[in-house]
Amino acid sequence: MAVGRPGAAAWAIGGGVGMLAVTVVLAIIVVWSALSKPLDRHGVTPALFLMVVGFAVSVVAPGVLDVSLETVVAERIAEIALVLLLFSDATRIDLRVLRHQLGWPSRLLLIGLPLTILAGSGIAALVFPSMAFASAFLLATMLAPTDAALGQKVVADPRVPARVRQALDVESGLNDGLAVPLFLVALSIANAELEFGLSGVVAGSMAAQIGWGLTAGLVAGILGGLLFRAADRRGWVAREWRQILPLAVALLAYSIAQGLDGSGFIAAFAGGLAFGRLAGPSRAKVTVLSEAAGDLLAAITWIAFGALALALALPYVTWQVFLYAALSLTVVRMVPVALALAGSGARAPTVAFVGWFGPRGLASLVFALLAADRGVPEGETVLTTVVVTVAMSIILHGLTSAPLVDLYHRWYDANTPTDSTSGESVPTRLPRRRRQFPGMNGGDEGHGDDGHGDVVSPSGS
């Protein structure tokens, strides 16, 4: 199905879903599920495994995963996956602590994100000299959001100081939504759909996306959290519905935001924060289904990404595309982070650690699907660069997470005395992550402090 401008047809995903393809996708997910724990210990992330297997299947048996979903369907699958993961992550953030420790997240969002977009735009203009600056700005905006799910080992490992994990978690939770209005404006500029009042359009779009997104998220999260807490105290929530209620709250926040032309990503994250604050001590255990559903939809997205997007991108890959992808993951990310954290008390290894672990993932793919649907000038170059950057990020950030966490942990322990006042040593308490609960509705386990302010199981896992 041709979409947008000439050449964008290769990026449009249209048609039906064959049962053979569905069977193969589900079989791949079953295999990953069975091998997930040992593979994870070796730094193989779900995205890395699923992308590589999807690509391998498409190469060995080209017709098997030659699936075409309507662009809007692919877009919704990726969006809802991201929404559910953002919501469940946000429920575990302690707002009482966060409001006193907004320094690092706010620096990364309010200084680092704009500088990343500016740096990405400038480097795109240098690497692709024939590309219109509007398209360069669009490319930079598409690749600005980070995805903590691709660096899960980093934000979940208790050996990493809690303040560092909190900064990365909150940044990735909010920068997707903050980038949405900039992306939509950049897309309109690239397609010459804006005729006047650019600054007013940018401000108005950002205000609408952020304002309505926050409103939708807070309404759904507050009402859902209060209702769940009151009903749970009275024993009114049947066991099988304890997991469904939070999932419905996440989708409700997203749905309200979409209806109000707000950011569904901001709504999901804000809704998760509000729900987690009000739902009571059970909040981490009752979002297991939400996160599992998000993981399942993300798994489908990564298989499709490996099988379809990578194969479609290969004919358009050039050395400039590889160069920009490499610079996007290093200079474009790490220099703005260093500037944002200057004077914050973070030491050089911490700044480098935070700067490196800015993986690109689902948000960038959602933006790519939207751009493919609307069509953009020089779409092959822009979309191919997004695909290559995300693929490189999945490989590099996945494979380096385990060794770099080990290296950073050794440095931190060797150079941070117990009475240190360094920035990353500030005590920060974070709730346990889902994977630390043995069952969906099990009772509370005992816990202790991991030394970095996290609540962990007695084994320290």
N, C-alpha and C positions, 0 to 999 in steps of 0.2 A: 504494500500500500504506500503510494507516494505521499510524503508529508513534507510541507514547507517548500524550501527552495530546491532547485536542481542539485542532485548529489546527496540530499538528505534522505532519499528513499532507502538507502542501505542501512540507515539508522532507525528507520521506523519499524516497529514490531507489529505486524498485523496478521490476521488469520485465526486459525483454531488451534486447539490443543489435542494432539493425538494421544491415545491411551498408551502406546508404546513409550512415548516420551514421559508421560506421567509415571509410568511404572519404573523407568530408569531413574528418574529424579528421586522417587521415593526409595528405591534400592540404594542409591548413593547415600541418602540421609541415614538409612538404617546402618550401613557399613560405618559411616562416621560415628554414629551414636555408640556402636559397639566398641570402637577403637579410640574413642575420644580421650579417655584418661591417659593412656600411655603416650599417645601422640602429643597431647598437651604438655606432658613432662619434657618432651623434646622440642618444645617451642613451635609445634605445628598447630596453628590456629584453625578454627572452623572455616573461616573465609579462605585461608590458604589451601586447605585440603579440598574444599568443595570447588573452588575456582579451578585448581589444577586438574581435578578429576573431570569436571565438566568440559574443560578444554581438551583433555586427552580423549574423552569419549567422542567429541565432535571431530577430532582428527582421525581416530581409528575407524569410527563408523559415522560418517558425516550425516547420514539421513536420520539417525536415531534421535538426536536432540535438535533437529532442524525445526524447532518449534517457533511459531509466531503468535505472540499474544498481542491483543490490541494495545497500543501505546498506553492508553489510559489505564488498562488493567495492570500492566507492568509497573506503571507509575504508582498506582494505589497499593500494590503489594509491597513495594519498597518503602513507600511513605508510612503505611500502617506498621510495618516491621520497626521502622525507626521510632514511630510514636510510642509503641508498646515498650520498647527498650528504654527510651527516655523517661517515660512515666515510672517504670519500675525502678530505674536507677535513682530518680529523684525522691522516691518514697524513703530511701535509705539515708538521705542527707539530713543531718540534725540542724534544723533552722535556728535553734537557740544558740548553737555554737557558731553557725555560719554567719549570723548577723554581726558577730564580733570579729570575724576573720574574713571579711570580704576583700581584704587588700590584694591578695594575689589573684583571685578570680577576676576582680574588677579591672586590674591592670591588664590581664591577658585579653579581656573582652573589649575594654574601652580604648586601650592603646595598641595592644598586639594585633587585634583583628583588623582595624583600619590600616595599620602599617603593612600588614601581610597583603592586603588587597592592593595597596599602592605599589609595594615592591613587586608583586606578581604582575601587575599591569605594566610597570616599567620594563621588567625583564622580558615579558612577552613581546613588547614592542621592539626590543633589541634582538631577540632570538628569531622572531618572525617579522622582519622589516616591512614586508608587503601587507601585513595584516592591519586593518583599520583599528584605531585605538579603542573604538567602542567594542570591537570583538575581543581585543586584548583585555580590556576591563572586565568583560563578561567571563572570559576564561579564568581570570584571577579570582573573581567572585565565586565561581563554581567550585574552585579548589581551596577556598579559604576555610570552610568548616572542617573541624576535626571529628573523629569518630572513636570514642574511648573503647567501643566494643572490639575494635581491631587490636587495641593494646590492653586487652582485658587483664592479662597477667600483671601489668604494671599497676593498674588502679585497684586490683584486688589483692596484691601481694603485701602482707603485713610487714615485710622487711623494708618496704619503701615508706619513708616518713608520712604520717597521715596528712600533714598539711600539703605535701606535694601531690598525693593522690586526690585530695579534695579539690585542689586547684585544677588538675587535669579533668576530673569528673564534672565539675561545675562548668568549666570552659566548654567542654564538648557538649554538655547538655543545653547550653544557651546559645552558642555561636551559630548553630544551625538556623535557629529562628531569627537571630539578628541579621544573618546574611540573606534571608529570604527577600525582604524588600529591596535590598541592593541588587540582588540577582534579577528580580522582576523589572526593575528600572533599567538595568544594564541590558536585559533582553529587549526591552522596548526601544532603547536607544540604538542597539545594533540593527534592529529591523526598521529604524527610522519611523517609529510610531508616535514619538513625542515631538510636538511641533513648537512648544514654548514652555516657559516656566520650569526649567529643569530642576532648579534648586527647590522650588515649591513642590514639585512632583515627588522628589526624593524624600523631602521632609514629611509630606503628607502620606506617602506610601509607608515609610518607616513607622510613623505614628499609628496608622491604621493597623499594620501587621503586628506591632508590638502591643498596642493598646487593646485591640480586640482579642489578640492571642492571650494576653494576661487575664483579661476579663473572662473569657471562656474557660480558661484553665482554673481560675480561682472559683468561679461559680460551680463548676462540676466537682472540683476537688474538695471545696469546703462542704457543700451539701452532701456529697458522697461520703466524705470522711465522718461528718457528724452523724449521718444516718447509720453508717456501719458501726460506729462506736456505740451508739445508743442501742441498736438492735443486738449487737454482739454481747453487751453486758447483760441483756435480758435473755440471752440464749435463743433469740428468734431466728438467727441465720442458720439454716440447715448446712451441714458440713459440706455437701456437694456444691453449695452456692457461695461459700466463703471465698473461693477463688474467682468466681465469675463476676461478683460485684465489682471488685477493683478493675477488672478488665473492661467491664461496661463503662466505668467512670472514665477510664483513659480514652475509650472510643467516643464517649459523650463529649469530653473536652475537645477532642479533635473535630467532631461533627459540628459543634457550636461555633468553633473558630472558623471552619470552612464556610458556614452559613453567613458569618459576619465579615468575611473577607479578611480574617486575621490569620496569623501564623499558627498552623496546627502543631508545629514543633514547639513553639513557645507555650502553647496551651497545654501540650502533653507534659512538658517539664514543670510548668507552674502548677498544673493539676496534681502531679505527683508530689511536689513539695507540700501542697496544702493537704492532700489526702494523708501523706505520711505523718504530718504534724498532728492531725486530728483523729486519725483512726485508732490510736492507742498502741500498746506494745505488740500487737499481732501484725503490725503493718508489713514487716519484712516477710513473714510467712505466708500472707494471703496474696502476695503479688507473684507467687511462683508461676501460676498459669499465665499471667500477663507476659512475664519474661520468656517463658517457654514458647508461647505463641509467637512472640517477636523473634525468638531464635529460629523457629521453624520457617517463618516467612522470609527472614534474612537468609536462611540456608537455601531456599528456593531461588532467591535473588542472586546469590553468589554462584550457584550452579549455572543459572541462565547467563550470568555475566561471563563466566569462563567459556561456556559453549557458544554463545552468540556474539557478545560484544567484542571479545578478544579476536575472534575469527573475522568479524566484520572490520575491525580496526587494522588488521595486518597490512592490507594493501595501501593504507595511507600513512604508515609509520615511516618517519624520516629521522635523520640524525638530530634535526632541530627539535623534534617531538621528544626524543630521549633526553636531550640536553635540558629542555625546559622541565620535564618531569623530575630530573635529578635536582635541578636548582629549586624547584617548588618544594621538595621534601627537605631541603637543607637550608640554603641561603634565605629563601623567601619566608620560611617559617622561623628559623633559628635567630636571625638577626632581629626581627621585630620582637621576639620573646626576650632577647637579651636587653633590648631597649626598654621594654615594658617592665622588666623586673629590676632595672637599675635603681639602686637605692632602697631596695625592699628588704635587704638583709640576706637574700639568697646568695650562696657562694657559687663560684664558677661551675663546679661539677653539677650542682643542682640546676643552674640555668641551662647548661648543655643537655642535661637529662630531660628537663621539661621541654626544651626546644626540639629535641629529636623526636620525642613521643607525641607527635601531632599527626597521627595517621589520617588518611583520607578514606572515606567509605561511603555509607549509604546516602548521606545528604548530597554528595557530589554526583552520585548516580541518579538520584531523583532530579537534580537540576539538569543533568544530561538528557534525561527522558523528556523533561519539559521543553528544553531547547530543541530536541529533535522533533517534537510535536509542532512547535511554533515555526521552526526553521530559522537559521541564522546565516548571515554571510560567512563564507569560509568555514561552513559547518563541518566539513570533513576534518580539517586541521584542529578546530576547537574541540570537537567531540573525541577525536582520536587521542588528543593530548590528555583529556580527562580520563579516558579509559586506561591509557598507559600509566599515568600517574597513580591512579587507584591500584592498578595491578602491581606496580613497583612498591607501593606502600604496603600492600598486603604481604608481599614477599619479605621486604626488608624489615618492616616493623615487627612482623610475626617472628622471623628467625632471630632477630636481635633482642627480643624482649627478655628471654631467660638469661643470656649471658650478661646483658647490660644491667639488669636488676641485680645480679650477683656482684658485678663490679661496683655498682653504685652502693650497694649495701656494705661491702667491705670498706670502701672509702668512708662512708658515713660513720661506721662503727669505730674506725681507726682515728678519725679526725673530729669527732663530736663527743666531748666529755659530758658527763651526766648533768653538769651545771651550765652547759652551753646556752648562750642567748642568741645563737644564730637563727636566721629566719626560718629555716626548715625544721628547727627543733621545737617550735611552738607547739605545745600539746593540743591535739585535735582529736575529738572523739567522733568516730564514724560507726554507724550500725553495721552489723554483720551483713555480708552479701548473701544472696540466695543460696549459693552452692554450699554454704556452711551448715545448712539445715538438712538433716537426713531425710525428712519427709515433708509433704506439703502441709499437713495439718498436725504434725507432731507436737508434743509438749515442749516447753521451754527447756533448753539445756543450760548447764552451768557455763560460766564464761569468766574470763580474766582479761587483763590488759596486756597487750603485746609489747608494751614499752614505748610505742609510738602513739599511744592514745586510742588505739582501735579496740573494739570489743571482739574477742576471738574465742574459739572453743578451747577447752583445757589443753588439747594437744598442740595448740598454736597454729593449726592449719587454717 
